[in-house]
Amino acid sequence: MRLAVRKCVHVVTVLPGLVDTQMTEGMDLPERLTAQPSEVAAATARAVERGRNVIYVKPIWQLIMAIIRNIPEPVFKKLSI
């Protein structure tokens, strides 16, 4: 008799914001909003260990996105973000 093996998958949504990589090299990125690749990796590992589902690598992005989500759609469509 063969036993069924269940494998669990935990998906983590990582929201890093801006990341300092070769792709962004030479761009004038705001330091407070920009994560280093090592920060993204460490935050992702912590999220997996703690069983988190969604993480913002830089906490400031959580505030920024909360504000953006609360802008009424007609107003948001007129913004040039």
mmCIF file of the N, C-alpha and C atoms, coordinates in Angstrom:
data_MODEL
# 
_entry.id   MODEL 
# 
loop_
_atom_site.group_PDB 
_atom_site.id 
_atom_site.type_symbol 
_atom_site.label_atom_id 
_atom_site.label_alt_id 
_atom_site.label_comp_id 
_atom_site.label_asym_id 
_atom_site.label_entity_id 
_atom_site.label_seq_id 
_atom_site.pdbx_PDB_ins_code 
_atom_site.Cartn_x 
_atom_site.Cartn_y 
_atom_site.Cartn_z 
_atom_site.occupancy 
_atom_site.B_iso_or_equiv 
_atom_site.pdbx_formal_charge 
_atom_site.auth_seq_id 
_atom_site.auth_comp_id 
_atom_site.auth_asym_id 
_atom_site.auth_atom_id 
_atom_site.pdbx_PDB_model_num 
ATOM 1   N N  . MET A 1 1  ? 0.842   -1.176 0.000   1.00 0.00 ? 1  MET A N  1 
ATOM 2   C CA . MET A 1 1  ? 0.000   0.000  0.000   1.00 0.00 ? 1  MET A CA 1 
ATOM 3   C C  . MET A 1 1  ? 0.888   1.240  0.000   1.00 0.00 ? 1  MET A C  1 
ATOM 4   N N  . ARG A 1 2  ? 0.543   2.180  -0.835  1.00 0.00 ? 2  ARG A N  1 
ATOM 5   C CA . ARG A 1 2  ? 1.313   3.406  -0.977  1.00 0.00 ? 2  ARG A CA 1 
ATOM 6   C C  . ARG A 1 2  ? 0.575   4.554  -0.290  1.00 0.00 ? 2  ARG A C  1 
ATOM 7   N N  . LEU A 1 3  ? 1.282   5.294  0.530   1.00 0.00 ? 3  LEU A N  1 
ATOM 8   C CA . LEU A 1 3  ? 0.677   6.436  1.226   1.00 0.00 ? 3  LEU A CA 1 
ATOM 9   C C  . LEU A 1 3  ? 0.778   7.683  0.357   1.00 0.00 ? 3  LEU A C  1 
ATOM 10  N N  . ALA A 1 4  ? -0.256  8.461  0.373   1.00 0.00 ? 4  ALA A N  1 
ATOM 11  C CA . ALA A 1 4  ? -0.239  9.730  -0.364  1.00 0.00 ? 4  ALA A CA 1 
ATOM 12  C C  . ALA A 1 4  ? 0.633   10.723 0.389   1.00 0.00 ? 4  ALA A C  1 
ATOM 13  N N  . VAL A 1 5  ? 1.479   11.387 -0.327  1.00 0.00 ? 5  VAL A N  1 
ATOM 14  C CA . VAL A 1 5  ? 2.347   12.392 0.270   1.00 0.00 ? 5  VAL A CA 1 
ATOM 15  C C  . VAL A 1 5  ? 1.778   13.760 -0.062  1.00 0.00 ? 5  VAL A C  1 
ATOM 16  N N  . ARG A 1 6  ? 1.520   14.534 0.969   1.00 0.00 ? 6  ARG A N  1 
ATOM 17  C CA . ARG A 1 6  ? 1.017   15.888 0.764   1.00 0.00 ? 6  ARG A CA 1 
ATOM 18  C C  . ARG A 1 6  ? 2.153   16.867 0.929   1.00 0.00 ? 6  ARG A C  1 
ATOM 19  N N  . LYS A 1 7  ? 2.301   17.718 -0.011  1.00 0.00 ? 7  LYS A N  1 
ATOM 20  C CA . LYS A 1 7  ? 3.304   18.773 0.077   1.00 0.00 ? 7  LYS A CA 1 
ATOM 21  C C  . LYS A 1 7  ? 2.583   20.105 0.126   1.00 0.00 ? 7  LYS A C  1 
ATOM 22  N N  . CYS A 1 8  ? 2.909   20.861 1.127   1.00 0.00 ? 8  CYS A N  1 
ATOM 23  C CA . CYS A 1 8  ? 2.272   22.168 1.286   1.00 0.00 ? 8  CYS A CA 1 
ATOM 24  C C  . CYS A 1 8  ? 3.139   23.247 0.648   1.00 0.00 ? 8  CYS A C  1 
ATOM 25  N N  . VAL A 1 9  ? 2.485   24.167 0.027   1.00 0.00 ? 9  VAL A N  1 
ATOM 26  C CA . VAL A 1 9  ? 3.166   25.291 -0.585  1.00 0.00 ? 9  VAL A CA 1 
ATOM 27  C C  . VAL A 1 9  ? 2.665   26.554 0.095   1.00 0.00 ? 9  VAL A C  1 
ATOM 28  N N  . HIS A 1 10 ? 3.587   27.385 0.509   1.00 0.00 ? 10 HIS A N  1 
ATOM 29  C CA . HIS A 1 10 ? 3.229   28.670 1.114   1.00 0.00 ? 10 HIS A CA 1 
ATOM 30  C C  . HIS A 1 10 ? 3.682   29.758 0.151   1.00 0.00 ? 10 HIS A C  1 
ATOM 31  N N  . VAL A 1 11 ? 2.749   30.539 -0.313  1.00 0.00 ? 11 VAL A N  1 
ATOM 32  C CA . VAL A 1 11 ? 3.055   31.623 -1.246  1.00 0.00 ? 11 VAL A CA 1 
ATOM 33  C C  . VAL A 1 11 ? 3.180   32.918 -0.454  1.00 0.00 ? 11 VAL A C  1 
ATOM 34  N N  . VAL A 1 12 ? 4.271   33.613 -0.674  1.00 0.00 ? 12 VAL A N  1 
ATOM 35  C CA . VAL A 1 12 ? 4.499   34.901 -0.027  1.00 0.00 ? 12 VAL A CA 1 
ATOM 36  C C  . VAL A 1 12 ? 4.538   35.971 -1.113  1.00 0.00 ? 12 VAL A C  1 
ATOM 37  N N  . THR A 1 13 ? 3.699   36.980 -0.972  1.00 0.00 ? 13 THR A N  1 
ATOM 38  C CA . THR A 1 13 ? 3.731   38.114 -1.895  1.00 0.00 ? 13 THR A CA 1 
ATOM 39  C C  . THR A 1 13 ? 4.724   39.128 -1.333  1.00 0.00 ? 13 THR A C  1 
ATOM 40  N N  . VAL A 1 14 ? 5.793   39.361 -2.073  1.00 0.00 ? 14 VAL A N  1 
ATOM 41  C CA . VAL A 1 14 ? 6.847   40.275 -1.627  1.00 0.00 ? 14 VAL A CA 1 
ATOM 42  C C  . VAL A 1 14 ? 6.694   41.582 -2.408  1.00 0.00 ? 14 VAL A C  1 
ATOM 43  N N  . LEU A 1 15 ? 6.515   42.659 -1.688  1.00 0.00 ? 15 LEU A N  1 
ATOM 44  C CA . LEU A 1 15 ? 6.361   43.982 -2.283  1.00 0.00 ? 15 LEU A CA 1 
ATOM 45  C C  . LEU A 1 15 ? 7.584   44.812 -1.899  1.00 0.00 ? 15 LEU A C  1 
ATOM 46  N N  . PRO A 1 16 ? 8.628   44.748 -2.728  1.00 0.00 ? 16 PRO A N  1 
ATOM 47  C CA . PRO A 1 16 ? 9.879   45.397 -2.347  1.00 0.00 ? 16 PRO A CA 1 
ATOM 48  C C  . PRO A 1 16 ? 9.943   46.892 -2.636  1.00 0.00 ? 16 PRO A C  1 
ATOM 49  N N  . GLY A 1 17 ? 9.057   47.405 -3.470  1.00 0.00 ? 17 GLY A N  1 
ATOM 50  C CA . GLY A 1 17 ? 9.207   48.800 -3.884  1.00 0.00 ? 17 GLY A CA 1 
ATOM 51  C C  . GLY A 1 17 ? 10.367  48.893 -4.854  1.00 0.00 ? 17 GLY A C  1 
ATOM 52  N N  . LEU A 1 18 ? 11.135  49.955 -4.767  1.00 0.00 ? 18 LEU A N  1 
ATOM 53  C CA . LEU A 1 18 ? 12.305  50.117 -5.630  1.00 0.00 ? 18 LEU A CA 1 
ATOM 54  C C  . LEU A 1 18 ? 13.449  49.267 -5.084  1.00 0.00 ? 18 LEU A C  1 
ATOM 55  N N  . VAL A 1 19 ? 14.192  48.613 -5.982  1.00 0.00 ? 19 VAL A N  1 
ATOM 56  C CA . VAL A 1 19 ? 15.330  47.792 -5.564  1.00 0.00 ? 19 VAL A CA 1 
ATOM 57  C C  . VAL A 1 19 ? 16.560  48.246 -6.329  1.00 0.00 ? 19 VAL A C  1 
ATOM 58  N N  . ASP A 1 20 ? 17.645  48.424 -5.601  1.00 0.00 ? 20 ASP A N  1 
ATOM 59  C CA . ASP A 1 20 ? 18.909  48.872 -6.185  1.00 0.00 ? 20 ASP A CA 1 
ATOM 60  C C  . ASP A 1 20 ? 19.572  47.689 -6.887  1.00 0.00 ? 20 ASP A C  1 
ATOM 61  N N  . THR A 1 21 ? 19.379  47.586 -8.207  1.00 0.00 ? 21 THR A N  1 
ATOM 62  C CA . THR A 1 21 ? 19.932  46.498 -9.008  1.00 0.00 ? 21 THR A CA 1 
ATOM 63  C C  . THR A 1 21 ? 20.610  47.081 -10.244 1.00 0.00 ? 21 THR A C  1 
ATOM 64  N N  . GLN A 1 22 ? 21.137  46.217 -11.087 1.00 0.00 ? 22 GLN A N  1 
ATOM 65  C CA . GLN A 1 22 ? 21.738  46.685 -12.336 1.00 0.00 ? 22 GLN A CA 1 
ATOM 66  C C  . GLN A 1 22 ? 20.707  47.407 -13.200 1.00 0.00 ? 22 GLN A C  1 
ATOM 67  N N  . MET A 1 23 ? 19.461  46.974 -13.114 1.00 0.00 ? 23 MET A N  1 
ATOM 68  C CA . MET A 1 23 ? 18.416  47.585 -13.923 1.00 0.00 ? 23 MET A CA 1 
ATOM 69  C C  . MET A 1 23 ? 18.176  49.052 -13.525 1.00 0.00 ? 23 MET A C  1 
ATOM 70  N N  . THR A 1 24 ? 18.360  49.364 -12.247 1.00 0.00 ? 24 THR A N  1 
ATOM 71  C CA . THR A 1 24 ? 18.115  50.726 -11.778 1.00 0.00 ? 24 THR A CA 1 
ATOM 72  C C  . THR A 1 24 ? 19.416  51.528 -11.644 1.00 0.00 ? 24 THR A C  1 
ATOM 73  N N  . GLU A 1 25 ? 20.532  50.928 -12.054 1.00 0.00 ? 25 GLU A N  1 
ATOM 74  C CA . GLU A 1 25 ? 21.831  51.591 -11.950 1.00 0.00 ? 25 GLU A CA 1 
ATOM 75  C C  . GLU A 1 25 ? 21.810  52.921 -12.716 1.00 0.00 ? 25 GLU A C  1 
ATOM 76  N N  . GLY A 1 26 ? 22.322  53.951 -12.083 1.00 0.00 ? 26 GLY A N  1 
ATOM 77  C CA . GLY A 1 26 ? 22.370  55.259 -12.708 1.00 0.00 ? 26 GLY A CA 1 
ATOM 78  C C  . GLY A 1 26 ? 21.123  56.092 -12.488 1.00 0.00 ? 26 GLY A C  1 
ATOM 79  N N  . MET A 1 27 ? 20.070  55.485 -11.965 1.00 0.00 ? 27 MET A N  1 
ATOM 80  C CA . MET A 1 27 ? 18.844  56.238 -11.682 1.00 0.00 ? 27 MET A CA 1 
ATOM 81  C C  . MET A 1 27 ? 18.990  56.938 -10.338 1.00 0.00 ? 27 MET A C  1 
ATOM 82  N N  . ASP A 1 28 ? 18.377  58.094 -10.215 1.00 0.00 ? 28 ASP A N  1 
ATOM 83  C CA . ASP A 1 28 ? 18.408  58.837 -8.958  1.00 0.00 ? 28 ASP A CA 1 
ATOM 84  C C  . ASP A 1 28 ? 17.253  58.340 -8.089  1.00 0.00 ? 28 ASP A C  1 
ATOM 85  N N  . LEU A 1 29 ? 17.502  57.270 -7.320  1.00 0.00 ? 29 LEU A N  1 
ATOM 86  C CA . LEU A 1 29 ? 16.458  56.665 -6.500  1.00 0.00 ? 29 LEU A CA 1 
ATOM 87  C C  . LEU A 1 29 ? 16.490  57.237 -5.084  1.00 0.00 ? 29 LEU A C  1 
ATOM 88  N N  . PRO A 1 30 ? 15.309  57.509 -4.520  1.00 0.00 ? 30 PRO A N  1 
ATOM 89  C CA . PRO A 1 30 ? 15.276  58.002 -3.139  1.00 0.00 ? 30 PRO A CA 1 
ATOM 90  C C  . PRO A 1 30 ? 15.707  56.887 -2.183  1.00 0.00 ? 30 PRO A C  1 
ATOM 91  N N  . GLU A 1 31 ? 16.726  57.159 -1.389  1.00 0.00 ? 31 GLU A N  1 
ATOM 92  C CA . GLU A 1 31 ? 17.314  56.144 -0.514  1.00 0.00 ? 31 GLU A CA 1 
ATOM 93  C C  . GLU A 1 31 ? 16.288  55.512 0.431   1.00 0.00 ? 31 GLU A C  1 
ATOM 94  N N  . ARG A 1 32 ? 15.414  56.320 0.982   1.00 0.00 ? 32 ARG A N  1 
ATOM 95  C CA . ARG A 1 32 ? 14.440  55.815 1.967   1.00 0.00 ? 32 ARG A CA 1 
ATOM 96  C C  . ARG A 1 32 ? 13.438  54.836 1.340   1.00 0.00 ? 32 ARG A C  1 
ATOM 97  N N  . LEU A 1 33 ? 13.223  54.950 0.038   1.00 0.00 ? 33 LEU A N  1 
ATOM 98  C CA . LEU A 1 33 ? 12.258  54.089 -0.647  1.00 0.00 ? 33 LEU A CA 1 
ATOM 99  C C  . LEU A 1 33 ? 12.914  52.913 -1.375  1.00 0.00 ? 33 LEU A C  1 
ATOM 100 N N  . THR A 1 34 ? 14.242  52.870 -1.368  1.00 0.00 ? 34 THR A N  1 
ATOM 101 C CA . THR A 1 34 ? 14.971  51.883 -2.156  1.00 0.00 ? 34 THR A CA 1 
ATOM 102 C C  . THR A 1 34 ? 15.564  50.798 -1.274  1.00 0.00 ? 34 THR A C  1 
ATOM 103 N N  . ALA A 1 35 ? 15.284  49.549 -1.635  1.00 0.00 ? 35 ALA A N  1 
ATOM 104 C CA . ALA A 1 35 ? 15.820  48.402 -0.886  1.00 0.00 ? 35 ALA A CA 1 
ATOM 105 C C  . ALA A 1 35 ? 17.030  47.828 -1.610  1.00 0.00 ? 35 ALA A C  1 
ATOM 106 N N  . GLN A 1 36 ? 17.912  47.251 -0.853  1.00 0.00 ? 36 GLN A N  1 
ATOM 107 C CA . GLN A 1 36 ? 19.041  46.519 -1.401  1.00 0.00 ? 36 GLN A CA 1 
ATOM 108 C C  . GLN A 1 36 ? 18.601  45.069 -1.622  1.00 0.00 ? 36 GLN A C  1 
ATOM 109 N N  . PRO A 1 37 ? 19.163  44.383 -2.606  1.00 0.00 ? 37 PRO A N  1 
ATOM 110 C CA . PRO A 1 37 ? 18.786  42.983 -2.842  1.00 0.00 ? 37 PRO A CA 1 
ATOM 111 C C  . PRO A 1 37 ? 18.916  42.112 -1.587  1.00 0.00 ? 37 PRO A C  1 
ATOM 112 N N  . SER A 1 38 ? 19.938  42.371 -0.787  1.00 0.00 ? 38 SER A N  1 
ATOM 113 C CA . SER A 1 38 ? 20.108  41.587 0.450   1.00 0.00 ? 38 SER A CA 1 
ATOM 114 C C  . SER A 1 38 ? 18.966  41.831 1.430   1.00 0.00 ? 38 SER A C  1 
ATOM 115 N N  . GLU A 1 39 ? 18.428  43.056 1.463   1.00 0.00 ? 39 GLU A N  1 
ATOM 116 C CA . GLU A 1 39 ? 17.270  43.363 2.320   1.00 0.00 ? 39 GLU A CA 1 
ATOM 117 C C  . GLU A 1 39 ? 16.043  42.591 1.856   1.00 0.00 ? 39 GLU A C  1 
ATOM 118 N N  . VAL A 1 40 ? 15.850  42.527 0.551   1.00 0.00 ? 40 VAL A N  1 
ATOM 119 C CA . VAL A 1 40 ? 14.703  41.801 -0.009  1.00 0.00 ? 40 VAL A CA 1 
ATOM 120 C C  . VAL A 1 40 ? 14.814  40.320 0.348   1.00 0.00 ? 40 VAL A C  1 
ATOM 121 N N  . ALA A 1 41 ? 16.006  39.759 0.198   1.00 0.00 ? 41 ALA A N  1 
ATOM 122 C CA . ALA A 1 41 ? 16.215  38.349 0.516   1.00 0.00 ? 41 ALA A CA 1 
ATOM 123 C C  . ALA A 1 41 ? 15.969  38.074 1.998   1.00 0.00 ? 41 ALA A C  1 
ATOM 124 N N  . ALA A 1 42 ? 16.507  38.912 2.861   1.00 0.00 ? 42 ALA A N  1 
ATOM 125 C CA . ALA A 1 42 ? 16.335  38.719 4.307   1.00 0.00 ? 42 ALA A CA 1 
ATOM 126 C C  . ALA A 1 42 ? 14.869  38.860 4.719   1.00 0.00 ? 42 ALA A C  1 
ATOM 127 N N  . ALA A 1 43 ? 14.187  39.851 4.172   1.00 0.00 ? 43 ALA A N  1 
ATOM 128 C CA . ALA A 1 43 ? 12.766  40.050 4.498   1.00 0.00 ? 43 ALA A CA 1 
ATOM 129 C C  . ALA A 1 43 ? 11.927  38.874 4.017   1.00 0.00 ? 43 ALA A C  1 
ATOM 130 N N  . THR A 1 44 ? 12.265  38.337 2.849   1.00 0.00 ? 44 THR A N  1 
ATOM 131 C CA . THR A 1 44 ? 11.539  37.179 2.312   1.00 0.00 ? 44 THR A CA 1 
ATOM 132 C C  . THR A 1 44 ? 11.758  35.963 3.192   1.00 0.00 ? 44 THR A C  1 
ATOM 133 N N  . ALA A 1 45 ? 13.000  35.727 3.606   1.00 0.00 ? 45 ALA A N  1 
ATOM 134 C CA . ALA A 1 45 ? 13.294  34.586 4.484   1.00 0.00 ? 45 ALA A CA 1 
ATOM 135 C C  . ALA A 1 45 ? 12.551  34.713 5.810   1.00 0.00 ? 45 ALA A C  1 
ATOM 136 N N  . ARG A 1 46 ? 12.522  35.923 6.392   1.00 0.00 ? 46 ARG A N  1 
ATOM 137 C CA . ARG A 1 46 ? 11.782  36.136 7.651   1.00 0.00 ? 46 ARG A CA 1 
ATOM 138 C C  . ARG A 1 46 ? 10.292  35.873 7.458   1.00 0.00 ? 46 ARG A C  1 
ATOM 139 N N  . ALA A 1 47 ? 9.754   36.314 6.325   1.00 0.00 ? 47 ALA A N  1 
ATOM 140 C CA . ALA A 1 47 ? 8.320   36.114 6.053   1.00 0.00 ? 47 ALA A CA 1 
ATOM 141 C C  . ALA A 1 47 ? 7.990   34.636 5.972   1.00 0.00 ? 47 ALA A C  1 
ATOM 142 N N  . VAL A 1 48 ? 8.844   33.867 5.318   1.00 0.00 ? 48 VAL A N  1 
ATOM 143 C CA . VAL A 1 48 ? 8.617   32.419 5.211   1.00 0.00 ? 48 VAL A CA 1 
ATOM 144 C C  . VAL A 1 48 ? 8.672   31.787 6.594   1.00 0.00 ? 48 VAL A C  1 
ATOM 145 N N  . GLU A 1 49 ? 9.685   32.147 7.392   1.00 0.00 ? 49 GLU A N  1 
ATOM 146 C CA . GLU A 1 49 ? 9.828   31.597 8.745   1.00 0.00 ? 49 GLU A CA 1 
ATOM 147 C C  . GLU A 1 49 ? 8.619   31.918 9.621   1.00 0.00 ? 49 GLU A C  1 
ATOM 148 N N  . ARG A 1 50 ? 8.083   33.106 9.468   1.00 0.00 ? 50 ARG A N  1 
ATOM 149 C CA . ARG A 1 50 ? 6.974   33.559 10.323  1.00 0.00 ? 50 ARG A CA 1 
ATOM 150 C C  . ARG A 1 50 ? 5.600   33.241 9.746   1.00 0.00 ? 50 ARG A C  1 
ATOM 151 N N  . GLY A 1 51 ? 5.575   32.659 8.551   1.00 0.00 ? 51 GLY A N  1 
ATOM 152 C CA . GLY A 1 51 ? 4.297   32.302 7.940   1.00 0.00 ? 51 GLY A CA 1 
ATOM 153 C C  . GLY A 1 51 ? 3.500   33.481 7.432   1.00 0.00 ? 51 GLY A C  1 
ATOM 154 N N  . ARG A 1 52 ? 4.169   34.577 7.117   1.00 0.00 ? 52 ARG A N  1 
ATOM 155 C CA . ARG A 1 52 ? 3.477   35.764 6.604   1.00 0.00 ? 52 ARG A CA 1 
ATOM 156 C C  . ARG A 1 52 ? 3.067   35.539 5.157   1.00 0.00 ? 52 ARG A C  1 
ATOM 157 N N  . ASN A 1 53 ? 1.980   36.169 4.748   1.00 0.00 ? 53 ASN A N  1 
ATOM 158 C CA . ASN A 1 53 ? 1.482   36.018 3.380   1.00 0.00 ? 53 ASN A CA 1 
ATOM 159 C C  . ASN A 1 53 ? 1.879   37.181 2.471   1.00 0.00 ? 53 ASN A C  1 
ATOM 160 N N  . VAL A 1 54 ? 1.941   38.376 3.046   1.00 0.00 ? 54 VAL A N  1 
ATOM 161 C CA . VAL A 1 54 ? 2.274   39.578 2.269   1.00 0.00 ? 54 VAL A CA 1 
ATOM 162 C C  . VAL A 1 54 ? 3.257   40.393 3.089   1.00 0.00 ? 54 VAL A C  1 
ATOM 163 N N  . ILE A 1 55 ? 4.338   40.838 2.432   1.00 0.00 ? 55 ILE A N  1 
ATOM 164 C CA . ILE A 1 55 ? 5.301   41.681 3.144   1.00 0.00 ? 55 ILE A CA 1 
ATOM 165 C C  . ILE A 1 55 ? 5.690   42.876 2.280   1.00 0.00 ? 55 ILE A C  1 
ATOM 166 N N  . TYR A 1 56 ? 5.929   43.980 2.940   1.00 0.00 ? 56 TYR A N  1 
ATOM 167 C CA . TYR A 1 56 ? 6.538   45.158 2.332   1.00 0.00 ? 56 TYR A CA 1 
ATOM 168 C C  . TYR A 1 56 ? 7.967   45.178 2.858   1.00 0.00 ? 56 TYR A C  1 
ATOM 169 N N  . VAL A 1 57 ? 8.947   45.192 1.975   1.00 0.00 ? 57 VAL A N  1 
ATOM 170 C CA . VAL A 1 57 ? 10.339  45.161 2.406   1.00 0.00 ? 57 VAL A CA 1 
ATOM 171 C C  . VAL A 1 57 ? 10.677  46.444 3.165   1.00 0.00 ? 57 VAL A C  1 
ATOM 172 N N  . LYS A 1 58 ? 10.293  47.573 2.614   1.00 0.00 ? 58 LYS A N  1 
ATOM 173 C CA . LYS A 1 58 ? 10.470  48.858 3.284   1.00 0.00 ? 58 LYS A CA 1 
ATOM 174 C C  . LYS A 1 58 ? 9.106   49.264 3.840   1.00 0.00 ? 58 LYS A C  1 
ATOM 175 N N  . PRO A 1 59 ? 8.969   49.395 5.161   1.00 0.00 ? 59 PRO A N  1 
ATOM 176 C CA . PRO A 1 59 ? 7.666   49.720 5.758   1.00 0.00 ? 59 PRO A CA 1 
ATOM 177 C C  . PRO A 1 59 ? 7.008   50.978 5.208   1.00 0.00 ? 59 PRO A C  1 
ATOM 178 N N  . ILE A 1 60 ? 7.790   51.935 4.730   1.00 0.00 ? 60 ILE A N  1 
ATOM 179 C CA . ILE A 1 60 ? 7.224   53.171 4.188   1.00 0.00 ? 60 ILE A CA 1 
ATOM 180 C C  . ILE A 1 60 ? 6.272   52.885 3.028   1.00 0.00 ? 60 ILE A C  1 
ATOM 181 N N  . TRP A 1 61 ? 6.535   51.793 2.271   1.00 0.00 ? 61 TRP A N  1 
ATOM 182 C CA . TRP A 1 61 ? 5.670   51.450 1.137   1.00 0.00 ? 61 TRP A CA 1 
ATOM 183 C C  . TRP A 1 61 ? 4.271   51.047 1.587   1.00 0.00 ? 61 TRP A C  1 
ATOM 184 N N  . GLN A 1 62 ? 4.158   50.477 2.780   1.00 0.00 ? 62 GLN A N  1 
ATOM 185 C CA . GLN A 1 62 ? 2.830   50.112 3.288   1.00 0.00 ? 62 GLN A CA 1 
ATOM 186 C C  . GLN A 1 62 ? 1.991   51.370 3.482   1.00 0.00 ? 62 GLN A C  1 
ATOM 187 N N  . LEU A 1 63 ? 2.603   52.420 4.020   1.00 0.00 ? 63 LEU A N  1 
ATOM 188 C CA . LEU A 1 63 ? 1.906   53.696 4.205   1.00 0.00 ? 63 LEU A CA 1 
ATOM 189 C C  . LEU A 1 63 ? 1.564   54.324 2.854   1.00 0.00 ? 63 LEU A C  1 
ATOM 190 N N  . ILE A 1 64 ? 2.525   54.354 1.947   1.00 0.00 ? 64 ILE A N  1 
ATOM 191 C CA . ILE A 1 64 ? 2.296   54.939 0.622   1.00 0.00 ? 64 ILE A CA 1 
ATOM 192 C C  . ILE A 1 64 ? 1.139   54.230 -0.079  1.00 0.00 ? 64 ILE A C  1 
ATOM 193 N N  . MET A 1 65 ? 1.135   52.917 -0.056  1.00 0.00 ? 65 MET A N  1 
ATOM 194 C CA . MET A 1 65 ? 0.091   52.162 -0.744  1.00 0.00 ? 65 MET A CA 1 
ATOM 195 C C  . MET A 1 65 ? -1.266  52.310 -0.048  1.00 0.00 ? 65 MET A C  1 
ATOM 196 N N  . ALA A 1 66 ? -1.277  52.455 1.266   1.00 0.00 ? 66 ALA A N  1 
ATOM 197 C CA . ALA A 1 66 ? -2.541  52.686 1.975   1.00 0.00 ? 66 ALA A CA 1 
ATOM 198 C C  . ALA A 1 66 ? -3.157  54.005 1.531   1.00 0.00 ? 66 ALA A C  1 
ATOM 199 N N  . ILE A 1 67 ? -2.313  55.013 1.370   1.00 0.00 ? 67 ILE A N  1 
ATOM 200 C CA . ILE A 1 67 ? -2.802  56.319 0.901   1.00 0.00 ? 67 ILE A CA 1 
ATOM 201 C C  . ILE A 1 67 ? -3.324  56.199 -0.528  1.00 0.00 ? 67 ILE A C  1 
ATOM 202 N N  . ILE A 1 68 ? -2.565  55.560 -1.403  1.00 0.00 ? 68 ILE A N  1 
ATOM 203 C CA . ILE A 1 68 ? -2.971  55.423 -2.799  1.00 0.00 ? 68 ILE A CA 1 
ATOM 204 C C  . ILE A 1 68 ? -4.282  54.636 -2.920  1.00 0.00 ? 68 ILE A C  1 
ATOM 205 N N  . ARG A 1 69 ? -4.410  53.564 -2.136  1.00 0.00 ? 69 ARG A N  1 
ATOM 206 C CA . ARG A 1 69 ? -5.642  52.755 -2.196  1.00 0.00 ? 69 ARG A CA 1 
ATOM 207 C C  . ARG A 1 69 ? -6.877  53.539 -1.764  1.00 0.00 ? 69 ARG A C  1 
ATOM 208 N N  . ASN A 1 70 ? -6.675  54.579 -0.964  1.00 0.00 ? 70 ASN A N  1 
ATOM 209 C CA . ASN A 1 70 ? -7.811  55.359 -0.459  1.00 0.00 ? 70 ASN A CA 1 
ATOM 210 C C  . ASN A 1 70 ? -8.140  56.584 -1.299  1.00 0.00 ? 70 ASN A C  1 
ATOM 211 N N  . ILE A 1 71 ? -7.423  56.788 -2.387  1.00 0.00 ? 71 ILE A N  1 
ATOM 212 C CA . ILE A 1 71 ? -7.752  57.882 -3.301  1.00 0.00 ? 71 ILE A CA 1 
ATOM 213 C C  . ILE A 1 71 ? -8.931  57.430 -4.163  1.00 0.00 ? 71 ILE A C  1 
ATOM 214 N N  . PRO A 1 72 ? -9.989  58.192 -4.225  1.00 0.00 ? 72 PRO A N  1 
ATOM 215 C CA . PRO A 1 72 ? -11.129 57.803 -5.067  1.00 0.00 ? 72 PRO A CA 1 
ATOM 216 C C  . PRO A 1 72 ? -10.684 57.594 -6.519  1.00 0.00 ? 72 PRO A C  1 
ATOM 217 N N  . GLU A 1 73 ? -11.257 56.598 -7.186  1.00 0.00 ? 73 GLU A N  1 
ATOM 218 C CA . GLU A 1 73 ? -10.842 56.243 -8.543  1.00 0.00 ? 73 GLU A CA 1 
ATOM 219 C C  . GLU A 1 73 ? -10.885 57.409 -9.530  1.00 0.00 ? 73 GLU A C  1 
ATOM 220 N N  . PRO A 1 74 ? -11.966 58.215 -9.557  1.00 0.00 ? 74 PRO A N  1 
ATOM 221 C CA . PRO A 1 74 ? -11.972 59.340 -10.515 1.00 0.00 ? 74 PRO A CA 1 
ATOM 222 C C  . PRO A 1 74 ? -10.819 60.315 -10.282 1.00 0.00 ? 74 PRO A C  1 
ATOM 223 N N  . VAL A 1 75 ? -10.460 60.534 -9.027  1.00 0.00 ? 75 VAL A N  1 
ATOM 224 C CA . VAL A 1 75 ? -9.342  61.423 -8.703  1.00 0.00 ? 75 VAL A CA 1 
ATOM 225 C C  . VAL A 1 75 ? -8.031  60.762 -9.118  1.00 0.00 ? 75 VAL A C  1 
ATOM 226 N N  . PHE A 1 76 ? -7.891  59.459 -8.796  1.00 0.00 ? 76 PHE A N  1 
ATOM 227 C CA . PHE A 1 76 ? -6.667  58.730 -9.110  1.00 0.00 ? 76 PHE A CA 1 
ATOM 228 C C  . PHE A 1 76 ? -6.385  58.733 -10.607 1.00 0.00 ? 76 PHE A C  1 
ATOM 229 N N  . LYS A 1 77 ? -7.440  58.575 -11.410 1.00 0.00 ? 77 LYS A N  1 
ATOM 230 C CA . LYS A 1 77 ? -7.265  58.545 -12.872 1.00 0.00 ? 77 LYS A CA 1 
ATOM 231 C C  . LYS A 1 77 ? -6.752  59.870 -13.427 1.00 0.00 ? 77 LYS A C  1 
ATOM 232 N N  . LYS A 1 78 ? -6.999  60.964 -12.716 1.00 0.00 ? 78 LYS A N  1 
ATOM 233 C CA . LYS A 1 78 ? -6.537  62.270 -13.162 1.00 0.00 ? 78 LYS A CA 1 
ATOM 234 C C  . LYS A 1 78 ? -5.109  62.581 -12.709 1.00 0.00 ? 78 LYS A C  1 
ATOM 235 N N  . LEU A 1 79 ? -4.589  61.773 -11.797 1.00 0.00 ? 79 LEU A N  1 
ATOM 236 C CA . LEU A 1 79 ? -3.232  61.987 -11.298 1.00 0.00 ? 79 LEU A CA 1 
ATOM 237 C C  . LEU A 1 79 ? -2.217  61.426 -12.303 1.00 0.00 ? 79 LEU A C  1 
ATOM 238 N N  . SER A 1 80 ? -1.066  62.028 -12.318 1.00 0.00 ? 80 SER A N  1 
ATOM 239 C CA . SER A 1 80 ? 0.006   61.505 -13.189 1.00 0.00 ? 80 SER A CA 1 
ATOM 240 C C  . SER A 1 80 ? 1.080   60.871 -12.298 1.00 0.00 ? 80 SER A C  1 
ATOM 241 N N  . ILE A 1 81 ? 0.721   59.747 -11.740 1.00 0.00 ? 81 ILE A N  1 
ATOM 242 C CA . ILE A 1 81 ? 1.651   59.032 -10.842 1.00 0.00 ? 81 ILE A CA 1 
ATOM 243 C C  . ILE A 1 81 ? 2.404   58.012 -11.660 1.00 0.00 ? 81 ILE A C  1 
# 
